[in-house]
């Protein structure tokens, strides 16, 4: 940015402190280049706004005297320019960071920014796979691993995510003892130390048995069920990378992740007539409101079908 532009939106002393703060974000706090770039842009836009608000370049004393109303006025102006809630929330986060930096140096008071609520973020709908795609990615034939035992391992993990609605961490915490005999359900220890019972479908049992048969490592009953290539506990990143490879090979969207299979489990149950309360228990959600987001997913699917197929749509 040219020096004359900097002088228009802020006094040199203020702009020098801003530059030191931005440099520290990347060098000391190790924030990504894109985040630093966004914070630079957000604070620049704020100083442009403040220049007009004050009828002159902002000084450190003006920053120190900021009131919540000044920040709300800035957010309102950005909203009028078309900025969404996520952009506004990020911008406010950048301003708070800058003010906290100045406060630590005794140059400003960050209380005004702390008093302003972040814009309410819209809930993004989960992006499940279609039932056809979900059924395809959980098969051994769809796996791209060259070693058969690894292919069956990956298929077993993905089957548990889709067939039982497990989080990937929950699937990787399972032990051979969980599948001893002919189990009809799994006792899952989920988030917050909460335990839930999840019905175990035959397809999941068959997938695990196929993996156990081919696994080259001795599986201790209380040890990890799913092993990495060197015999240690399988890490989530391995499954995520395998899913990424499948996305490219099978032409699936970028939203086709291991966690999307858990979304698919819930959405397809709801579409098949499952009730929200039961789905909440199966997923291990503490609040029904968390599960209710799937009604939006299903409604969107139904509206799409209606618009495409109904003769009066």
N, C-alpha and C positions, 0 to 999 in steps of 0.2 A: 504494500500500500504506500502511496506517495506521502511525503512528509507533510505537504500542504493540506492533504485530506485529514491527516491525524490532527493537525492544529485546529481544523474546523470543528471537530467533534469533541475535543478535549484539550485541556491545558497540558503543556509538555510534561509537567511533573506527574500528572495522572496517567498520561500515556506511557511514560517510562515504567511506572509501577505495573501497569497492565501488561507490558511486554515482558517484564521480569516474571510475572505470574504465569503467563502463557509458556515461557521457556521452562519454568519449573514443572508444569504439568507433564511435559514430555520427558524431561531429563531426570526429575526426582520422583514423580509419582508414576511414571511409566505408562501414562495414558496413551492410547493409540493415536496415530497421526490424524485420523478422521475425527476423533473426539476433540482433539485440540483445535482442529480447523473449525469444527462446529461451534466451540466455545468462543473462538476469535470472532466468528461471524455474529454470534448472538450478542456479545458484549459491544461489538461495533454498532449493531443495530440499536442497542439500548442507548449508547452515547449519542447517536444521531437523534434519537427521540428526545433525549434529555437536552440536547442543544436547542432544539425547537421549543421545548418546554420552558427553558431558562432564558431563551433569547440570547444565547451566547455559549461559547465553549465551556464544558463542565470542568470544575476544579475538584480537587480532593475534598474540600470543605462541602461542596454540593453533594458528593457521594456520601459523606458522613452524615449529612442532614436528610438523607432520603427517608421518606415516609411510605407506609404500605400503599397509600393512595397513588404515589408516583409509580410504583411497580405495577399496580393494577391498571393504571392508565396505559403503561407500555404494553401490557398483555392485551388490553382491549384494542389498541391500535394494530397490533400484530394480527389479532383475530379478524379485524376488519379487512386486513390485507390478504386474508385467506389461510393463515396458519392454523393447523389443526391442533388438537389437544396434545399429541405427542411432541410436536415441535415446540409448543408453548412450555410444556413441562421440562423439556431439555434446556430451553432457553433460561427458564427460571433457575434450574440447577446450576447452569454456568454462572449466572449472576450471583447466586449464593456463594459459590466457590470463590469468586473474585472478591466478594465482600468479606468473607471469612479470612482470606489472605490479607486484606487491608486491615482487618480488625486485629489480627495477630501482630501486626506492625504498629498498632496504635494509631492508624490513620483513618479508621472508619468504624461505624457501628453496624453490625449485621442483623440487628434485631428487627429492622423493618422488613427485610426479606424473609426472615423466619416467620413473620406474622402473616405472610401471604400464602394462602393454600395453593398447592399445585392444581392445575386444571384436572378435572376428573377424566381419567383415561377410558376410552371405550373398550369394552370387552371384545377381544378378537375371538371369532368362532374357531373352534378346533377344525382342522382340515383332515377328515378321515379319508382313507382309501375307499374305493368302491369295493363291493364284496368280491367282485371278480379279481381285482388286483390284489386284494388282501389274501385271498385263497391261493393266488399264484405265488406270492413272495414267501409263503410259509412252507412251500414244498422243497424237498431236497434237490429236485431237478433244476429249480430256479437258482440255486446257490452257485456262486462262481469259484468257490474254493476248489483247488485241484485235488486235495486229499479227501477221500470219501468220508472219513470220520469227522473232519472239520465241516464239511458240507452238511452232514446230518446234525452236527452240534448246532450250527447256525439255524438250521430249520427248526430244531427243537426249541431254541430260545425264542424265535419269532412266533412259533405256534403258541407258546405260553403267553406272549404279549397279546396276541389276537384272540386266542381261544379262552383265556382266563382273565384278560384285562389287567395283567400285571405291569407294574413299572419295571423298566429294565433292571434296576438295582435289586428289586424283589426277586426277579427270575434268577439273577446271578448269585443270590444268597441262598438258593435252595441247595439241599444236600441229598445224597442218594437215599438217606433214611426217610425223606419226605415221600419217596416213591416205593417204599418197601411194601411187598405184598400186592394187593389190588386196591389201591386207594381210590376213593370216590371224591375226595376233596383235599385241598391244600390249606394249611394254616399259615397265613401270611403275616409277617411282622412288618407293618408299613410305617409311614411317617408318624412322628410323634410317639413312637412306641406302641401304637395301636395294633391290635391283632384282629384279623378278620378271617372268615372261612370262605373259600372260593371253590365252587364245584369244579371238578377235574373232568373235562370231556375226554372221550376215548381217543380222539385224534391227538390230544396232547400227550396222553400216556404212550400211545404208539410211537410218537416222535421221540420221546425220551428213551424208550426201550431201544429204538433203532440206534440212537446215539450211544447208549451204554454198551451195546453189543460191539460197536466198532471202536470205541475209545481205547487207545493203546495204554492208558494209565490205570493203575489200580485206584478204584474209587472207594475211599474209606466212607463208611456210612455217615459219619458226622462231618466229613470234609466237604469241600465245594464239589457240587455235581458237575458244573461246567468248567472245563479246563482249557487253558491256552495251549498254544503249540508246544511250549516247553514244559507243560505239566502244572504250572501254577494256576491260580484262580483266574478265570476269564475276565477280562476287563471290558467295561461298557464300550469304550472307544473302538474296540475291535469289531463289535457288532454294528456300531454306527458306520464304520468305514465300509464294511461288507454291504450294508444297505445302500450306501452311496454308490457303490459299484453297480449294484442291481438297478438302481434308478437309471443310470446311463444305458445299461444293456437292455433293459426292458421298456425304456421310454416312459418312465414314471415321472411325475412332477417332483420338483424340489421339496415339496411338503411331505413326500413319502419317506418318513423317518421311522425308526423303531417305535418312538412314542406315538406316532400317528396310528399305529396298530392298536394301541390302547384306546384312542379316540374312536377308531373303527369298531372295536368291541362294543363300546357304549352306544354309538349311533345305530349300529345294526340291530342291537337288542331292542332299542327304543322303536325302531322302524318295524320290528317284528311283534310289537305289542307289549314289550317289557315296561313295567312301571318305574317311575323315577326313584321311588324310595328303595326298591330292590337294587336298581343300578347303582345308587349311592352306596349301598352296603357292599356291593361287589367291588366297586372301585376304591373303597376305603376313604371316601370324602367325608370330612368332618361336618360339612354343612351341605344342606340340600341345594342351596343357591349355587354352589360350585357345579353340581350335577345338572342344574337346570339349563346351563349353557347348551347342552346337547339337544334341547327342544328347538333351539334356534337352528342348529345344524339340520335337524330333520325337517323343520318347517321350510328351510331354504331348498332342500332337496324336493320336497313335495310341490312347492311353488314352481320350481324349474320344470318338473314333470307336467304340471298343470298347464303352464304357459306353452309347452312344446306340443302337448297332445290333446288338450281339450278343444273341441270344435268352436267354443265360444270365447276362447282365451284371446 
